[in-house]
Amino acid sequence: MLLDTGQVLSEDDSPEDKIRKLKQRIDKRQGDVDERNSLYGGDRPLKFASPEFTDQTGDLFKGFSDNWCKTVPDTVRERLEVVSFEGEDGATDTEAMRAWKRTRARVDVNLAILDALVVARSHALVWNPTGEQSDITFIPAGEALVDYVPGTRNLRRTGLRIWSDGTHEFATLFTRAHGGRPPMVYRRQRMLRGGEWVTRTVGLRPSEQVDFVNPMGNEVPLVEIANRSRLHGDPESELDAVAPLQDGINTLWAHLFTAADFAALPQRVVMGMDKPTRDIRDDEDNIVAEEDIPLGQYSKDRILWLSKNGASIGQFTAADLKAYLEVISQAVRHIAAQTRTPPQYLLGEMANIAADALEAAESGLVAKASDKQVFFGEDLLEVMRLEALAAGQPARAASLAMGRTVWRDPQYRSVAQYADALTKYKAIGVPDEALWRMIPGVTEEQVTEWIRMRDAQAQAAAEAASAALSAFGPKDGTGEDADEGQEDEEDAA
């Protein structure tokens, strides 16, 4: 992540100046955020239409959209499901998974990833408000911002969280230690419609500190979840490549509907006669003028008298509606190619497709989802590292820093395919525990329970075998064996 070039912070800035500059960056991004959200929701004005067409149709197509901007990010997000977090030793961090579930992060992370795909970024805030349990909150792009140390891409030096209660606007600023000053948390407020940032008083107890040393140490607990961040440039939205084609498709549909409306009522022309008129008479039935007869009335009544010799009726050639459909289909195929979305998701062309052919058709989407897992996985792992710090477990945080995020397999396969693959893994010696974790939808709790059940079953089998063997073993000084032993002792004497 690069430092935003607008409103660069200075370490000598006051907390109020830093909040003001960071808020200006948020406001500058808001235009793109709103446009991309509108694209995702299908709220798009008609573009690429001629002024004549716009004048003719007016607001007829207002609110219409053949919305592919929703399908493209949704298709990727559906392949991104977090399974667990592993520490440096490769073992699942059960404490992290417990916090992941307790804070509803396992649900809200789907919304955060979708926001990142749509508007290029979202955020996660890790905090321990009560000192007892840590909390993970996912925040949309318009309510937070992370500033990085100049010359770095990942070292956060400042974070800003913004929200409103409808009357006031509140800001929480997180800073790193600098120039002998400790890492701090500053809380400010202002009226909703602007004004200067002042020390926060609303919603705080009189004894509660407004500014205080960050209890998480020299860590900015705000993480940016960025989509396709390049070495140079800002994160990108999945909709940037789709928007122009989406606008073209909407306009083509508008033209097609208009042409279909005219085709439903063929346009005819009367040749060889004057325009129909009717007389205007006064009270004494004298003709004083004449007026044109509205042609729409003939269309409505479907009746016309041709009173002049040589008059005839001709008909305009109807537009070829198939031409519109072919161009629309081609534009949708371009969207599929540029976004690596399987054609069957967009065109619905899926009939009697073999499993291998379907897997090949989804190979681009699988590769794309796997690539997203790498970058989103690092961001989410950083979130869980901060959660461990907030929970007061620095050793676990250090282990997570060297760990990884485990995702569900982005390739959809049948149960038979998974069973066949796991059987082959088993044949080469892969442990059962590892195989169970490869099964889609299986949680770590289920794996733990299966291990317990297996161990209990093995123990029960061992006890049963031991009991069976003891039935044939030596007795405790009674019976025939004991008598033979006594006779041997007497002979020896």
C-alpha positions in Angstrom: 0.0 0.0 0.0 1.4 3.3 -0.9 1.2 6.6 1.0 -1.6 8.7 -0.3 -0.1 11.7 -2.1 -2.8 14.1 -1.0 -2.6 15.9 2.3 0.7 14.3 3.5 1.0 14.1 7.3 3.8 15.6 9.3 4.9 14.2 12.6 4.7 17.7 14.0 1.0 18.0 13.1 -1.4 18.2 16.0 -4.0 15.4 16.4 -6.7 17.8 15.0 -4.6 18.5 11.9 -4.0 14.9 11.3 -7.7 14.1 11.6 -8.5 17.0 9.2 -6.0 15.8 6.6 -7.0 12.2 6.8 -10.7 13.1 6.6 -10.0 15.1 3.4 -8.5 11.9 1.9 -11.6 10.0 2.8 -13.8 12.6 1.2 -11.7 12.6 -1.9 -12.2 8.9 -2.3 -15.9 9.1 -1.6 -16.8 10.0 -5.2 -15.3 6.7 -6.5 -16.8 4.7 -3.7 -20.3 6.1 -4.4 -20.0 5.4 -8.1 -18.8 1.9 -7.6 -21.5 1.2 -5.1 -24.1 2.5 -7.6 -22.6 0.2 -10.3 -22.9 -2.8 -8.0 -26.5 -1.9 -7.2 -27.4 -1.4 -10.8 -28.2 2.3 -10.3 -26.6 3.6 -13.5 -27.8 6.4 -15.8 -28.1 5.6 -19.5 -24.9 6.4 -21.4 -23.6 6.3 -25.0 -27.1 7.3 -26.3 -27.5 10.1 -28.8 -29.2 13.3 -27.7 -32.0 12.6 -30.2 -32.7 9.2 -28.5 -32.6 10.7 -25.1 -35.0 13.5 -26.1 -37.4 10.9 -27.5 -37.4 8.4 -24.6 -36.9 10.8 -21.7 -36.9 8.9 -18.4 -38.4 5.8 -19.9 -35.4 3.7 -19.1 -34.5 5.4 -15.7 -33.6 2.7 -13.2 -33.1 0.0 -15.9 -29.9 -2.0 -15.8 -28.9 -5.4 -17.1 -26.6 -5.6 -14.1 -23.4 -7.6 -14.6 -21.5 -5.5 -12.1 -23.1 -7.5 -9.3 -22.4 -10.9 -10.8 -18.7 -10.4 -11.4 -17.6 -9.6 -7.8 -20.2 -12.0 -6.2 -18.8 -14.9 -8.3 -15.3 -14.3 -6.9 -16.4 -13.7 -3.3 -18.3 -17.0 -3.3 -15.0 -18.8 -3.8 -13.3 -17.0 -0.8 -14.2 -18.7 2.4 -11.8 -18.7 5.4 -11.4 -22.1 7.1 -8.9 -21.5 9.8 -5.6 -19.7 10.9 -2.4 -21.6 11.5 0.6 -20.6 13.6 4.2 -20.9 12.8 4.2 -24.7 13.6 1.4 -25.4 11.1 -1.1 -26.2 13.8 -4.5 -24.6 13.9 -4.7 -21.6 16.3 -7.8 -22.6 18.3 -7.8 -19.3 20.3 -7.9 -17.4 17.0 -10.8 -19.4 15.7 -12.7 -18.9 19.0 -12.2 -15.1 18.7 -13.1 -15.3 15.0 -16.5 -16.8 15.8 -17.1 -14.9 19.0 -16.8 -11.5 17.2 -18.9 -12.6 14.2 -15.9 -12.0 12.0 -16.5 -15.3 10.2 -19.7 -13.7 8.9 -18.7 -10.1 8.5 -15.5 -10.9 6.7 -17.6 -11.9 3.7 -19.0 -8.4 3.5 -15.6 -6.9 4.0 -14.1 -8.9 1.1 -17.0 -8.0 -1.1 -16.6 -4.3 -0.3 -12.9 -4.6 -1.2 -13.8 -6.3 -4.5 -16.4 -3.6 -5.3 -14.8 -0.3 -4.0 -11.2 -1.5 -3.9 -10.8 -1.5 -0.1 -12.3 -2.1 3.3 -10.9 -2.1 6.9 -10.8 -4.1 10.1 -10.4 -2.6 13.5 -9.1 -4.7 16.4 -9.7 -3.4 19.9 -10.2 -4.5 23.5 -12.7 -2.0 24.8 -13.3 -3.7 28.2 -9.9 -5.1 28.8 -11.4 -8.6 28.9 -12.3 -9.7 25.4 -10.9 -8.4 22.1 -13.2 -7.3 19.4 -12.9 -7.3 15.6 -15.0 -4.8 13.6 -15.0 -4.5 9.8 -15.5 -1.0 8.5 -16.4 0.3 5.0 -14.1 2.4 2.9 -15.8 5.7 3.7 -15.4 5.4 7.4 -11.7 4.6 7.9 -8.3 5.3 6.5 -4.8 3.9 7.1 -1.6 6.0 6.5 1.7 4.3 6.0 5.3 5.3 7.0 6.8 7.0 3.9 8.9 4.6 1.8 7.0 1.5 3.1 3.9 -0.4 1.9 2.8 -2.2 5.0 4.1 -0.3 8.1 1.1 1.6 9.4 1.9 4.8 11.2 -1.6 6.3 11.6 -5.1 5.1 11.5 -8.4 7.1 11.5 -11.9 5.8 12.3 -14.8 8.0 11.5 -18.5 7.6 12.4 -21.6 9.7 13.1 -24.6 9.5 15.4 -26.8 11.8 13.2 -25.9 14.9 15.1 -22.1 14.8 15.7 -19.2 13.3 13.8 -16.7 11.4 15.8 -13.1 10.5 15.1 -10.6 8.2 16.8 -7.0 8.6 15.7 -4.3 5.9 16.4 -0.6 6.9 16.1 2.7 5.2 16.5 5.5 6.4 18.8 7.6 9.1 17.4 10.2 11.6 18.7 10.0 10.5 22.3 6.2 10.5 22.3 4.4 7.2 23.1 1.9 5.6 20.8 -1.4 7.4 21.4 -5.2 7.2 20.9 -6.9 10.5 20.4 -10.7 11.0 20.4 -12.3 14.0 18.8 -15.7 15.3 17.7 -17.4 18.0 15.7 -20.9 18.9 14.5 -22.1 16.8 11.7 -22.1 19.6 9.1 -18.5 20.6 9.7 -16.6 22.8 12.0 -13.4 22.3 14.0 -12.4 19.1 15.6 -12.5 19.4 19.4 -11.9 17.1 22.4 -14.7 14.5 22.6 -17.2 14.8 25.3 -20.4 13.2 23.9 -20.9 9.6 24.9 -18.0 9.5 27.4 -18.1 9.3 31.2 -16.7 12.3 33.1 -13.9 10.1 34.5 -13.1 8.5 31.2 -9.8 9.5 29.5 -10.1 11.2 26.1 -6.5 10.8 25.0 -4.4 7.9 26.3 -1.5 5.7 25.5 -2.4 2.9 23.2 -2.7 -0.3 25.3 -1.7 -2.4 22.3 1.7 -0.8 22.2 3.3 0.6 19.1 0.6 -0.9 16.9 -2.0 0.8 14.8 -4.9 -1.5 15.3 -6.6 -0.6 11.9 -5.9 -2.9 8.9 -6.6 -2.0 5.3 -8.0 -4.9 3.3 -7.0 -3.9 -0.2 -7.9 -5.5 -3.6 -5.2 -6.0 -6.1 -2.8 -3.4 -4.7 0.1 -3.0 -7.1 3.6 -1.9 -6.2 2.7 1.4 -7.7 -0.8 2.7 -7.6 -3.9 2.5 -5.4 -6.0 -0.7 -5.0 -8.4 -1.4 -7.8 -12.1 -2.3 -8.1 -13.3 -5.4 -10.0 -15.8 -3.1 -11.6 -13.4 -0.7 -13.3 -13.1 -3.0 -16.3 -16.8 -3.9 -16.4 -18.3 -0.4 -16.2 -17.8 0.7 -19.8 -19.2 -2.5 -21.2 -22.1 -2.4 -18.7 -23.0 1.1 -19.9 -22.9 -0.1 -23.5 -25.1 -3.1 -22.8 -27.7 -1.0 -21.0 -27.9 1.4 -24.0 -28.2 -1.5 -26.5 -31.1 -3.0 -24.5 -32.8 0.5 -24.5 -32.4 0.6 -28.3 -33.7 -2.9 -28.6 -36.8 -2.3 -26.5 -37.5 0.9 -28.5 -37.1 -1.0 -31.8 -39.3 -3.8 -30.5 -42.0 -1.2 -29.5 -42.1 0.1 -33.1 -41.9 -3.5 -34.5 -44.9 -4.5 -32.5 -46.9 -1.7 -34.2 -45.5 -1.5 -37.8 -45.0 2.0 -39.1 -47.0 2.6 -42.3 -47.1 5.5 -44.7 -50.0 6.8 -46.8 -48.8 7.8 -50.3 -50.6 9.7 -53.0 -53.0 11.8 -50.9 -53.1 14.9 -48.8 -52.8 14.9 -45.0 -56.3 14.1 -43.5 -58.1 17.2 -42.2 -61.6 18.0 -41.0 -63.8 21.1 -41.2 -64.3 23.5 -38.4 -67.9 24.9 -38.4 -69.6 27.8 -36.6 -72.9 27.7 -34.9 -74.7 28.3 -38.2 -72.9 25.3 -39.7 -70.7 27.4 -41.9 -67.1 26.2 -42.6 -64.8 28.7 -41.0 -61.5 26.7 -41.0 -60.0 23.2 -41.0 -57.7 21.3 -38.8 -55.5 18.2 -39.0 -56.9 15.0 -37.8 -54.5 13.5 -35.2 -52.8 10.5 -36.8 -52.7 8.7 -33.5 -56.4 8.3 -33.7 -56.1 6.2 -36.9 -53.5 4.0 -35.2 -55.8 3.6 -32.2 -58.9 2.8 -34.2 -57.0 0.9 -36.9 -59.2 2.5 -39.6 -58.4 4.9 -42.4 -60.4 5.9 -45.4 -58.5 6.6 -48.6 -60.7 9.0 -50.5 -58.3 10.1 -53.3 -57.7 8.1 -56.4 -54.2 6.6 -56.6 -53.6 6.6 -52.9 -51.8 3.6 -51.4 -50.3 2.4 -48.3 -46.6 1.5 -47.8 -44.7 0.1 -44.7 -41.3 0.8 -43.3 -39.0 -2.2 -43.0 -38.8 -3.3 -39.4 -35.4 -3.3 -37.6 -33.5 -6.6 -37.2 -33.7 -7.2 -33.4 -31.3 -10.1 -33.6 -28.5 -7.7 -34.4 -28.9 -6.1 -31.0 -28.9 -9.4 -29.2 -25.7 -10.5 -31.0 -23.9 -7.4 -30.0 -25.1 -7.7 -26.4 -24.0 -11.3 -26.2 -20.6 -10.3 -27.6 -20.2 -7.6 -25.0 -21.1 -10.1 -22.2 -18.5 -12.5 -23.5 -15.9 -9.6 -23.3 -16.9 -9.1 -19.7 -16.4 -12.8 -19.1 -13.0 -12.8 -20.8 -11.7 -9.6 -19.1 -12.9 -10.6 -15.6 -12.2 -14.4 -15.9 -15.8 -15.1 -15.1 -17.0 -18.5 -16.4 -19.3 -18.1 -19.4 -22.0 -20.2 -17.8 -22.3 -17.6 -15.0 -23.1 -14.8 -17.5 -24.6 -16.5 -20.5 -26.4 -19.4 -19.0 -25.0 -21.7 -21.7 -24.7 -24.9 -19.7 -26.1 -28.1 -21.0 -24.6 -31.6 -20.9 -21.2 -30.3 -20.0 -18.6 -32.9 -19.0 -16.9 -32.5 -15.6 -13.5 -31.9 -17.2 -14.9 -29.3 -19.6 -16.6 -27.5 -16.7 -13.4 -27.6 -14.7 -11.5 -26.1 -17.6 -14.2 -23.4 -18.0 -13.7 -22.4 -14.4 -9.9 -22.5 -14.4 -9.6 -18.7 -14.8 -11.9 -18.0 -12.0 -10.1 -20.5 -9.7 -6.8 -19.0 -10.5 -8.2 -15.5 -9.8 -9.7 -16.6 -6.5 -6.4 -18.3 -5.5 -4.6 -15.1 -6.2 -7.0 -13.1 -4.0 -6.5 -15.6 -1.2 -2.8 -14.7 -1.1 -3.3 -11.0 -0.6 -6.5 -11.1 1.4 -5.1 -13.9 3.5 -2.1 -11.8 4.6 -4.4 -8.9 5.6 -6.7 -11.2 7.6 -3.7 -12.9 9.3 -2.5 -9.4 10.4 -6.0 -8.9 11.9 -5.7 -12.1 13.9 -2.1 -11.2 15.0 -3.5 -7.9 16.4 -6.3 -9.8 18.0 -3.8 -11.9 19.9 -2.0 -8.8 21.0 -5.3 -7.2 22.1 -6.0 -10.4 24.1 -2.6 -10.1 25.9 -1.0 -13.1 24.2 2.2 -11.8 22.5 3.7 -15.3 22.0 0.6 -16.4 20.0 0.8 -13.1 18.0 4.4 -13.9 17.1 3.4 -17.3 15.9 0.6 -16.0 13.8 2.9 -13.5 12.2 4.8 -16.5 10.7 1.6 -18.5 10.0 -1.0 -18.5 7.3 -4.7 -18.2 6.5 -6.3 -21.4 5.4 -9.0 -21.1 2.7 -11.6 -23.4 1.3 -10.6 -24.9 -2.0 -11.8 -22.4 -4.7 -12.4 -25.3 -7.2 -15.9 -26.8 -6.9 -15.7 -30.6 -7.1 -18.1 -33.4 -6.7 -18.1 -35.7 -3.6 -16.9 -38.5 -5.8 -13.9 -36.4 -6.9 -13.0 -35.5 -3.4 -13.3 -39.1 -2.2 -11.1 -40.3 -5.0 -8.5 -37.7 -4.3 -8.4 -38.3 -0.6 -8.1 -42.1 -1.1 -5.1 -41.5 -3.3 -3.5 -39.2 -0.7 -4.2 -41.9 1.9 -2.3 -44.4 -0.2 0.8 -42.3 -0.1 0.7 -42.0 3.7 -1.0 -38.6 4.3 -2.4 -38.7 7.9 -6.1 -39.0 8.5 -6.2 -35.6 10.3 -4.8 -33.8 7.2 -7.2 -35.6 4.9 -10.2 -34.7 7.0 -9.2 -31.0 6.9 -9.3 -31.2 3.0 -13.0 -32.1 3.0 -15.0 -29.0 2.1 -17.2 -27.7 4.8 -15.5 -29.6 7.6 -14.7 -27.4 10.6 -11.8 -27.7 13.0 -14.2 -28.7 15.7 -15.4 -31.6 13.6 -11.9 -32.7 13.0 -11.2 -32.6 16.8 -14.3 -34.6 17.5 -13.3 -37.2 14.8 -9.9 -37.5 16.4 -11.5 -38.1 19.8 -13.9 -40.7 18.4 -11.1 -42.5 16.5 -8.9 -42.6 19.7 -11.8 -43.8 21.8 -12.6 -46.5 19.2 -9.0 -47.6 19.1 -8.8 -47.7 22.9 -12.0 -49.7 23.1 -10.6 -52.2 20.5 -7.4 -52.5 22.5 -9.3 -53.2 25.7 -11.4 -55.8 24.0 -8.3 -57.5 22.5 -6.7 -57.5 25.9 -9.7 -59.0 27.5 -9.9 -61.8 24.9 -6.2 -62.7 25.4 -6.5 -62.8 29.1 -9.1 -65.6 28.8 -6.3 -67.9 27.5 -3.5 -66.8 29.8 -2.3 -68.3 33.1 -4.7 -68.5 36.1 -4.2 -67.1 39.6 -3.2 -70.5 41.5 -6.4 -72.5 40.9 -7.5 -75.3 38.6 -5.6 -78.0 36.8 -2.5 -75.9 36.2 -2.2 -75.3 39.9 -2.4 -79.0 40.8 0.3 -79.9 38.2 2.5 -77.2 39.8 1.9 -78.7 43.3 2.9 -82.2 42.1 6.1 -80.9 40.5 7.1 -79.3 43.8 6.4 -82.6 45.7 8.5 -84.6 43.3 11.3 -82.1 43.6 11.2 -82.5 47.4 
